[in-house]
Amino acid sequence: MPSNYFENYGIVTVAAATVTITDEAHVGQRIIFNRAAGVTATLPEATGSGNRYEFIGAVDASGSQIIKVVGNDTMAGVAYLGNDSAGASCFYTAATSDTITLDGSTTGGLKGWRVVCDDIAADTWAVMVMSEASGTEATPFSATVS
């Protein structure tokens, strides 16, 4: 029977420029980005497994914090970006969105940002982005993989 509680097996801290996310190493753990200069994380192929990957920024980004898919996978979801001087903005994925880029400024990426990616179907990731942004907020979603 499924649990009513989100399983948490600890954290994995990423300080390298790239990381390949795998079921074996990352399911059930918070993935902490601790590299201001930027990290690129590549998700595994979406198969409908129900696996969840949660990413959290431990530092303000000076380089891009990127989460992307492989192959023909796409993302479906929303990004909530807040700015104390301009209020909050909400951005939605496009049909071809496959990459999230938090740039440390207008697309988010300030310390404490959070991205949740759920493998909901073959070739489909459900995503939610929450972050503080600066300046005029802009969408963090793009199509760079396929």
C-alpha positions as CSV (number, residue, x, y, z in Angstrom):
1,M,0.0,0.0,0.0
2,P,1.4,3.5,-0.8
3,S,2.5,5.6,2.1
4,N,0.8,8.9,3.0
5,Y,4.2,10.3,3.8
6,F,6.9,11.4,1.5
7,E,9.9,9.1,1.9
8,N,13.1,10.9,2.8
9,Y,16.4,9.0,2.8
10,G,18.6,12.1,3.5
11,I,20.3,14.4,1.1
12,V,22.9,14.3,-1.7
13,T,25.0,17.4,-2.1
14,V,26.2,18.3,-5.6
15,A,29.3,20.6,-5.8
16,A,30.4,19.5,-9.3
17,A,29.5,21.2,-12.6
18,T,27.4,18.2,-13.8
19,V,25.4,15.4,-12.3
20,T,23.5,12.5,-13.9
21,I,20.5,11.7,-11.8
22,T,19.8,8.0,-11.3
23,D,17.2,6.0,-9.4
24,E,19.8,4.2,-7.4
25,A,21.6,7.3,-6.2
26,H,18.9,9.9,-5.9
27,V,15.3,8.6,-5.4
28,G,13.9,9.7,-2.0
29,Q,16.8,12.1,-1.3
30,R,16.9,15.9,-1.5
31,I,19.5,16.9,-4.1
32,I,21.3,20.0,-2.8
33,F,23.0,22.2,-5.4
34,N,26.0,23.8,-3.5
35,R,27.9,25.3,-6.4
36,A,27.2,29.0,-7.1
37,A,29.0,28.8,-10.5
38,G,26.3,26.5,-11.8
39,V,25.3,22.9,-12.0
40,T,23.7,20.9,-14.9
41,A,21.6,17.9,-13.7
42,T,20.3,15.5,-16.3
43,L,17.2,13.5,-15.3
44,P,16.8,9.8,-16.2
45,E,14.4,8.8,-18.9
46,A,10.7,9.3,-17.9
47,T,8.9,5.9,-17.9
48,G,6.0,6.6,-15.6
49,S,7.8,5.1,-12.6
50,G,6.3,7.7,-10.2
51,N,9.8,8.5,-9.0
52,R,10.3,12.0,-7.5
53,Y,13.5,14.1,-7.5
54,E,13.6,17.2,-5.4
55,F,16.4,19.8,-6.0
56,I,17.2,22.7,-3.6
57,G,19.7,25.5,-4.0
58,A,22.0,26.0,-1.0
59,V,23.7,29.2,-2.4
60,D,22.8,32.1,-4.6
61,A,23.5,31.2,-8.2
62,S,26.1,33.2,-10.1
63,G,26.0,30.7,-12.9
64,S,23.0,28.8,-14.3
65,Q,21.4,26.0,-12.3
66,I,20.0,23.7,-15.0
67,I,17.8,20.6,-14.8
68,K,17.1,18.9,-18.1
69,V,15.6,15.8,-19.6
70,V,17.0,13.2,-22.0
71,G,15.8,12.1,-25.4
72,N,12.2,13.0,-26.3
73,D,11.1,13.7,-22.7
74,T,9.3,16.9,-22.0
75,M,8.2,18.8,-18.9
76,A,4.7,19.9,-17.9
77,G,4.2,22.2,-15.0
78,V,4.6,25.6,-13.5
79,A,7.2,28.0,-12.1
80,Y,6.4,30.5,-9.3
81,L,9.0,33.3,-9.0
82,G,8.8,36.0,-6.4
83,N,10.5,39.3,-6.2
84,D,10.0,41.7,-3.3
85,S,9.9,44.7,-5.5
86,A,7.8,43.4,-8.4
87,G,5.5,40.9,-6.7
88,A,5.2,37.3,-8.0
89,S,4.9,35.8,-11.4
90,C,3.7,32.4,-12.6
91,F,5.1,30.8,-15.8
92,Y,3.9,27.6,-17.5
93,T,5.7,25.1,-19.6
94,A,5.2,25.0,-23.3
95,A,4.5,21.7,-25.2
96,T,8.2,21.4,-26.0
97,S,9.8,22.4,-22.7
98,D,12.6,20.1,-21.6
99,T,14.9,22.3,-19.6
100,I,14.7,24.5,-16.4
101,T,17.4,27.2,-16.1
102,L,17.7,29.2,-12.9
103,D,20.2,32.0,-13.7
104,G,20.5,33.6,-10.3
105,S,18.5,36.6,-11.5
106,T,15.3,36.9,-13.6
107,T,14.6,33.2,-13.9
108,G,15.3,32.4,-10.2
109,G,18.1,30.6,-8.5
110,L,18.6,32.5,-5.3
111,K,19.4,30.6,-2.2
112,G,16.5,28.3,-1.1
113,W,15.1,27.7,-4.6
114,R,13.3,24.4,-5.0
115,V,12.4,22.3,-8.1
116,V,10.4,19.1,-7.9
117,C,10.3,16.6,-10.8
118,D,7.9,13.7,-10.9
119,D,8.1,10.9,-13.5
120,I,4.4,10.7,-14.4
121,A,4.3,8.9,-17.8
122,A,6.5,7.7,-20.6
123,D,8.4,10.8,-21.9
124,T,6.7,13.2,-19.4
125,W,8.0,14.9,-16.2
126,A,5.6,16.9,-14.0
127,V,7.6,19.9,-12.6
128,M,7.2,22.6,-10.1
129,V,9.7,25.5,-9.6
130,M,9.6,27.8,-6.6
131,S,12.3,30.6,-6.4
132,E,13.0,34.1,-5.5
133,A,14.1,36.1,-8.6
134,S,15.5,39.6,-9.1
135,G,14.7,42.1,-11.8
136,T,11.8,41.4,-14.1
137,E,10.9,37.7,-13.8
138,A,11.2,35.6,-16.9
139,T,10.3,32.0,-17.6
140,P,12.9,29.4,-16.6
141,F,11.5,26.9,-19.1
142,S,13.0,26.3,-22.6
143,A,13.5,23.6,-25.2
144,T,17.2,22.8,-25.4
145,V,17.4,19.0,-25.5
146,S,15.3,17.9,-28.5
